[in-house]
Amino acid sequence: LDCDREGEAICFEVLEVCHAVKPGLDVWRAKFSSLDSKEVTKAWNTLGRPDKKKSDAVEARSELDLRAGAALTRFQTFRIQHKYPGVDATVSYGPCQFPTLGLIVERQKAIDNH
């Protein structure tokens, strides 16, 4: 269903399970974004091979996000604890956390100002 890179990563996770049961399984992938009959029919008529490079790109980005998040969380936590004695909280960082927090804050401000 997911026709983007994340969908390719999911595809390869499913393939790993399938190949564990049936190693020589020949797989083709249907890519569609909605479940209406026109989209599904088009996907069925244009099957393609799963794209390992797209899946690997997702894995690499995920690994980088994890490493950057862990390193910056450690840095920020030590910095805050050093600057404000008595504070022993962890200051978490993640590439998706700040934009998400920004959306939440904007929405709350809109609600408060309504």
Residue frames relative to the residue before (quaternion, step in Angstrom):
aa qw qx qy qz dx dy dz
L 1.0000 0.0000 0.0000 0.0000 0.00 0.00 0.00
D 0.7108 0.4244 -0.2622 0.4959 3.60 0.67 -1.05
C 0.1475 -0.8392 0.5176 0.0777 3.60 -0.44 1.12
D 0.5682 0.5769 -0.4009 0.4284 3.61 1.18 0.39
R 0.7676 -0.3446 0.2464 0.4809 3.60 -1.27 -0.22
E 0.6224 0.5378 -0.3492 0.4488 3.57 1.00 -0.77
G 0.6262 0.5372 -0.3239 0.4630 3.56 1.08 -0.74
E 0.6289 0.5222 -0.3334 0.4697 3.57 1.04 -0.73
A 0.6401 0.5173 -0.3289 0.4632 3.58 0.99 -0.80
I 0.6332 0.5098 -0.3233 0.4843 3.59 0.99 -0.82
C 0.6157 0.5602 -0.3337 0.4424 3.57 0.98 -0.89
F 0.7136 0.4479 -0.2709 0.4656 3.60 0.82 -0.93
E 0.5797 0.5407 -0.3833 0.4739 3.61 1.16 -0.42
V 0.6504 0.4940 -0.3038 0.4905 3.58 1.00 -0.84
L 0.6393 0.5369 -0.3245 0.4447 3.60 0.96 -0.86
E 0.6147 0.5570 -0.3476 0.4372 3.57 1.01 -0.79
V 0.6675 0.4848 -0.2914 0.4842 3.57 0.96 -0.88
C 0.6668 0.5095 -0.2982 0.4550 3.59 0.93 -0.94
H 0.6909 0.4747 -0.2864 0.4640 3.60 0.91 -0.88
A 0.5668 0.5708 -0.3915 0.4469 3.60 1.18 -0.37
V 0.7012 0.4342 -0.2499 0.5072 3.57 1.13 -0.69
K 0.7981 0.0498 0.0207 0.6001 3.57 0.98 -0.93
P 0.2812 -0.8362 0.4466 0.1490 3.60 0.19 1.32
G 0.7589 0.3999 -0.2307 0.4593 3.64 0.86 -0.75
L 0.2964 0.7981 -0.4846 0.2010 3.58 1.25 0.23
D 0.2589 -0.7547 0.5877 0.1341 3.58 -0.84 1.05
V 0.0714 -0.8455 0.5287 -0.0228 3.58 -0.50 1.19
W 0.0830 -0.7366 0.6704 0.0332 3.50 -1.13 0.89
R 0.2784 -0.7859 0.5380 0.1242 3.57 -1.09 0.68
A 0.2474 -0.7227 0.6289 0.1450 3.51 -1.08 0.88
K 0.1212 -0.7963 0.5907 0.0480 3.59 -0.88 0.94
F 0.2152 0.7601 -0.5863 0.1794 3.54 -0.66 1.15
S 0.3762 -0.7600 0.5002 0.1750 3.55 -1.15 0.66
S 0.7760 0.1661 -0.1326 0.5938 3.57 1.20 -0.16
L 0.4978 -0.6893 0.4547 0.2652 3.54 -1.23 0.40
D 0.3888 0.6989 -0.5211 0.2978 3.61 1.11 0.43
S 0.6564 -0.5741 0.3238 0.3671 3.57 -1.10 0.72
K 0.6176 0.5548 -0.3505 0.4335 3.61 1.03 -0.71
E 0.6726 0.4933 -0.2880 0.4704 3.61 0.90 -0.95
V 0.6783 0.4894 -0.2967 0.4609 3.58 0.87 -0.94
T 0.6427 0.5170 -0.3180 0.4675 3.60 0.98 -0.82
K 0.6430 0.5132 -0.3163 0.4723 3.58 0.96 -0.87
A 0.6545 0.5092 -0.3089 0.4658 3.59 0.93 -0.88
W 0.6501 0.5217 -0.3120 0.4559 3.57 0.96 -0.85
N 0.7088 0.4594 -0.2495 0.4737 3.58 1.04 -0.78
T 0.7540 0.3045 -0.1849 0.5518 3.61 1.26 -0.20
L 0.0805 0.8267 -0.5484 0.0963 3.57 0.89 0.95
G 0.0595 -0.7949 0.6033 0.0233 3.56 -1.13 0.67
R 0.5873 -0.5547 0.4462 0.3850 3.53 -1.29 0.14
P 0.5531 -0.5812 0.4670 0.3718 3.59 -1.11 0.60
D 0.3438 -0.7593 0.5275 0.1641 3.58 -1.02 0.87
K 0.3081 -0.7913 0.5063 0.1503 3.56 -0.24 1.33
K 0.6200 0.5539 -0.3542 0.4282 3.62 1.02 -0.72
K 0.6526 0.4935 -0.3194 0.4780 3.61 0.98 -0.78
S 0.6406 0.5159 -0.3221 0.4688 3.56 1.00 -0.79
D 0.6545 0.5098 -0.3061 0.4669 3.58 0.96 -0.87
A 0.6095 0.5508 -0.3508 0.4496 3.61 1.07 -0.70
V 0.6397 0.5106 -0.3212 0.4763 3.59 1.02 -0.79
E 0.6502 0.5165 -0.3132 0.4607 3.58 0.94 -0.88
A 0.6587 0.5083 -0.3087 0.4609 3.60 0.95 -0.88
R 0.6646 0.4957 -0.3079 0.4666 3.58 0.89 -0.91
S 0.6370 0.5304 -0.3209 0.4582 3.56 0.99 -0.81
E 0.6554 0.5056 -0.3011 0.4734 3.58 0.97 -0.88
L 0.6576 0.5007 -0.3070 0.4719 3.59 0.96 -0.85
D 0.6271 0.5322 -0.3325 0.4615 3.59 0.99 -0.83
L 0.6669 0.5065 -0.2960 0.4595 3.57 0.93 -0.93
R 0.6900 0.4791 -0.2870 0.4605 3.59 0.86 -0.94
A 0.6582 0.4930 -0.3086 0.4780 3.59 0.94 -0.88
G 0.6570 0.5200 -0.3099 0.4494 3.56 0.93 -0.88
A 0.6646 0.4962 -0.3042 0.4685 3.58 0.93 -0.87
A 0.6766 0.4943 -0.2993 0.4564 3.59 0.90 -0.92
L 0.7111 0.4490 -0.2724 0.4675 3.59 0.84 -0.92
T 0.5864 0.5499 -0.3722 0.4639 3.59 1.10 -0.59
R 0.6594 0.5033 -0.3018 0.4699 3.58 0.92 -0.91
F 0.6599 0.5158 -0.3026 0.4548 3.58 0.89 -0.98
Q 0.6947 0.4796 -0.2808 0.4567 3.60 0.77 -1.05
T 0.6436 0.5338 -0.3256 0.4414 3.57 0.95 -0.87
F 0.6857 0.4697 -0.2890 0.4751 3.59 0.83 -0.96
R 0.6334 0.5394 -0.3267 0.4485 3.58 1.00 -0.82
I 0.6821 0.4733 -0.2853 0.4789 3.59 0.85 -0.96
Q 0.6629 0.5027 -0.3130 0.4581 3.59 0.90 -0.88
H 0.6562 0.4988 -0.3094 0.4742 3.59 1.06 -0.72
K 0.7015 0.4771 -0.2674 0.4570 3.57 0.95 -0.89
Y 0.7842 0.1964 -0.0866 0.5822 3.59 1.08 -0.75
P 0.2334 -0.7982 0.5404 0.1280 3.59 0.10 1.26
G 0.7367 0.3778 -0.3017 0.4728 3.53 -1.01 0.85
V 0.6155 0.4950 -0.3504 0.5034 3.59 1.25 -0.31
D 0.0132 -0.8255 0.5639 -0.0197 3.55 -0.60 1.10
A 0.3852 0.7314 -0.4738 0.3035 3.58 1.23 0.45
T 0.4285 -0.6481 0.5594 0.2887 3.53 -1.27 0.44
V 0.2136 -0.7586 0.6041 0.1181 3.57 -0.94 0.93
S 0.1975 -0.8387 0.5028 0.0698 3.53 -0.09 1.35
Y 0.0891 -0.7684 0.6318 0.0488 3.54 -1.17 0.72
G 0.1312 0.7548 -0.6375 0.0811 3.51 -1.08 0.81
P 0.5953 -0.6177 0.3777 0.3483 3.60 -0.94 0.83
C 0.7151 0.4185 -0.2597 0.4961 3.60 1.11 -0.52
Q 0.5485 0.6590 -0.3905 0.3353 3.59 1.17 -0.46
F 0.6997 0.4885 -0.2930 0.4313 3.59 0.79 -0.97
P 0.6704 0.4650 -0.3294 0.4753 3.65 0.80 -0.80
T 0.6421 0.5193 -0.3253 0.4607 3.58 1.00 -0.79
L 0.6458 0.5077 -0.3163 0.4744 3.57 0.94 -0.87
G 0.6258 0.5420 -0.3301 0.4536 3.59 1.01 -0.80
L 0.6503 0.5081 -0.3114 0.4712 3.60 0.97 -0.84
I 0.6533 0.5136 -0.3097 0.4622 3.57 0.98 -0.84
V 0.6576 0.5054 -0.3060 0.4674 3.58 0.94 -0.91
E 0.6453 0.5168 -0.3200 0.4627 3.61 0.93 -0.89
R 0.6649 0.5015 -0.3038 0.4627 3.57 0.92 -0.89
Q 0.6602 0.5021 -0.3174 0.4597 3.58 0.92 -0.86
K 0.6310 0.5239 -0.3300 0.4675 3.60 1.02 -0.77
A 0.6400 0.5159 -0.3206 0.4706 3.59 0.99 -0.82
I 0.6431 0.5059 -0.3161 0.4802 3.59 1.00 -0.81
D 0.6791 0.4992 -0.2934 0.4512 3.60 0.88 -0.95
N 0.7280 0.4342 -0.2375 0.4745 3.60 1.04 -0.74
H 0.4984 0.6809 -0.4091 0.3473 3.57 1.28 -0.11
